[in-house]
Amino acid sequence: MEISNVTKNKKREEELMEGEETIHEILAKLEKAEDPISDQNPYYCYQGFWVHKFVLKGIISFQTQFVARDDDILLASCPKSDFSGFPFSVEEENQGVPKKIEQLCSLENMKNLEVNKSGRHYVGIPNSSFYRKGEIGDWVNYLTPQMAERGKKLIQEKFEQSGLMFDF
């Protein structure tokens, strides 16, 4: 039992060290501003926001370790609910609560609600205008090529220093 814990602790320690190296590599690439009170605690511009070094380490650590699955809708899967601090009970899982939440929050359900099919927004826009097919590539039916190019440039500019790559 004790040897197993030592092995697990060693492995976790190695993972943390690798994560620290990744964080330092990312920090080295970001724009930096000194803290006016203490020069030992700099702020970094990360994804358009100025973030304190200690907060940024947690954000980067989470982003590098989190892997979303294609079938996760609004992160309603059980392991992720546990991570959020509000895990589903065994009874809720057996009753299909996560699946019900997924269905309630689905784009298909939301766009088919009567309130979203009829009536108008207070500025006069029909409520039905707020939902589209919600399918990959459907944007071509709603954006002009100029709008799409502007959005593409904006996304590339904002995420340039994050190391994320997007295929358009």
Sequence and secondary structure as in RCSB ss.txt:
>XXXX:A:sequence
MEISNVTKNKKREEELMEGEETIHEILAKLEKAEDPISDQNPYYCYQGFWVHKFVLKGIISFQTQFVARDDDILL
ASCPKSDFSGFPFSVEEENQGVPKKIEQLCSLENMKNLEVNKSGRHYVGIPNSSFYRKGEIGDWVNYLTPQMAER
GKKLIQEKFEQSGLMFDF
>XXXX:A:secstr
 HHHHHHHHHHHHHHHHHHHHHHHHHHHHSEEE  SS TTS EEEETTEEEEHHHHHHHHHHHHH    TT STT
 SHHHHHHTT    HHHHHTTHHHHHHHHTSHHHHHTSHHHHSSB TTS BGGGG     TTGGGGTS HHHHHH
HHHHHHHHHGGGT     
